[in-house]
């Protein structure tokens, strides 16, 4: 990896690559990286809009990844972001009603994501 980190998220994408987002390495990390097990190599997946750790990353049926909550430089993060592996881009996904960190996020059969617990 270009940037070592703890408390990041890792998500297996539909194309077999692994998205690693956010985390801590002495500072709060906004960078994201893709691991390709076929070539055994890492590449950049851009930056989160908001650097965060203790967040969740949920693979959606569309193949996009929803990143929710966590802790940022100003405390608990209220926003969510979407990663699109087809375009290797991040976009805004709105705000949470309640800020959460160290929570769970589960994709429901309806396509909605249930966010529960945390602090």
Backbone torsions as a table, in degrees:
resi	resn	phi	psi	omega
1	UNK	NA	150.6	176.2
2	UNK	-73.9	-30.9	-177.0
3	UNK	-134.3	112.3	175.9
4	UNK	-67.1	153.4	-176.0
5	UNK	-164.2	156.6	171.1
6	UNK	-121.6	166.3	175.9
7	UNK	54.1	33.4	175.1
8	UNK	-94.8	175.5	172.7
9	UNK	-109.0	151.9	175.9
10	UNK	-130.5	130.3	-176.8
11	UNK	-133.8	125.8	175.1
12	UNK	-77.0	121.5	-179.1
13	UNK	-89.5	163.9	-179.5
14	UNK	-61.8	-23.9	-180.0
15	UNK	-88.2	5.4	178.4
16	UNK	89.7	-8.5	177.2
17	UNK	-82.1	162.6	179.2
18	UNK	-116.2	125.4	176.8
19	UNK	-92.6	124.0	174.9
20	UNK	-113.1	122.4	-173.5
21	UNK	-125.6	139.1	172.5
22	UNK	64.4	-155.6	178.1
23	UNK	112.6	-167.1	-180.0
24	UNK	-127.5	139.7	170.5
25	UNK	-144.5	42.7	-171.2
26	UNK	100.5	-34.4	173.5
27	UNK	-125.0	165.1	175.0
28	UNK	-78.8	129.8	-171.8
29	UNK	-93.5	132.5	172.9
30	UNK	-102.2	-16.7	-177.8
31	UNK	-70.6	150.3	175.3
32	UNK	-129.1	150.9	-178.5
33	UNK	-136.0	153.4	176.2
34	UNK	-113.1	131.7	173.7
35	UNK	-103.5	129.7	177.4
36	UNK	-108.6	106.5	-177.8
37	UNK	-68.3	-22.4	179.1
38	UNK	-68.6	-46.9	179.9
39	UNK	-94.8	-4.5	-177.7
40	UNK	53.6	47.5	-177.0
41	UNK	-136.8	160.8	179.0
42	UNK	-113.4	146.6	174.3
43	UNK	-143.6	162.4	-179.3
44	UNK	-75.2	143.0	172.9
45	UNK	-117.9	25.9	178.9
46	UNK	81.1	-168.9	-178.8
47	UNK	-116.7	141.9	168.2
48	UNK	-61.8	150.0	174.5
49	UNK	-63.8	-38.5	179.4
50	UNK	-121.5	119.2	174.8
51	UNK	-60.0	137.7	-175.9
52	UNK	-158.9	158.4	170.9
53	UNK	-142.6	168.3	-174.9
54	UNK	58.2	33.0	177.2
55	UNK	-100.0	178.3	172.4
56	UNK	-117.2	156.6	175.3
57	UNK	-134.9	119.9	-175.1
58	UNK	-120.0	126.1	176.3
59	UNK	-76.2	124.3	-179.9
60	UNK	-93.4	163.5	-180.0
61	UNK	-59.5	-27.0	179.3
62	UNK	-72.2	-12.0	-175.3
63	UNK	94.4	-9.8	176.9
64	UNK	-79.5	161.6	-179.9
65	UNK	-117.0	126.3	178.7
66	UNK	-97.3	119.8	176.6
67	UNK	-104.8	126.6	-174.1
68	UNK	-127.5	136.2	168.4
69	UNK	63.3	-148.3	-177.3
70	UNK	102.8	-165.0	179.6
71	UNK	-119.3	132.6	177.1
72	UNK	-121.8	-170.2	-177.1
73	UNK	-64.4	-24.6	-179.6
74	UNK	-102.0	12.7	-179.1
75	UNK	109.6	-149.9	-177.7
76	UNK	-64.9	132.7	-177.3
77	UNK	-86.8	130.5	-178.8
78	UNK	-93.8	-10.2	-172.4
79	UNK	-97.1	165.7	174.7
80	UNK	-129.5	155.4	179.9
81	UNK	-137.3	154.6	178.5
82	UNK	-117.1	132.6	173.6
83	UNK	-104.9	130.3	177.6
84	UNK	-109.3	106.2	-177.9
85	UNK	-66.6	-24.0	179.9
86	UNK	-65.6	-37.2	-179.4
87	UNK	-109.0	-3.1	-178.2
88	UNK	54.1	45.1	-178.3
89	UNK	-129.7	158.1	175.7
90	UNK	-111.6	145.8	175.6
91	UNK	-142.2	159.6	179.7
92	UNK	-66.9	139.4	177.3
93	UNK	-124.5	25.4	175.8
94	UNK	88.6	-168.6	-177.9
95	UNK	-121.6	152.4	176.5
96	UNK	-82.0	153.8	174.6
97	UNK	-70.8	-39.3	179.7
98	UNK	-126.6	130.3	175.7
99	UNK	-68.4	138.9	-178.8
100	UNK	-138.5	149.2	171.4
101	UNK	-139.9	152.1	-179.7
102	UNK	55.3	39.6	-178.4
103	UNK	-102.2	-175.1	172.0
104	UNK	-118.3	157.0	176.3
105	UNK	-141.0	125.4	-175.7
106	UNK	-124.7	128.9	175.8
107	UNK	-76.0	122.9	-179.8
108	UNK	-92.3	158.8	179.0
109	UNK	-56.2	-26.0	179.2
110	UNK	-73.3	-12.1	-176.3
111	UNK	97.0	-11.1	177.2
112	UNK	-77.8	160.7	178.1
113	UNK	-114.2	123.1	178.3
114	UNK	-91.8	119.4	180.0
115	UNK	-107.7	123.5	-172.8
116	UNK	-137.4	147.5	169.6
117	UNK	76.6	-154.0	-177.6
118	UNK	81.1	-165.3	-177.9
119	UNK	-127.5	NA	NA
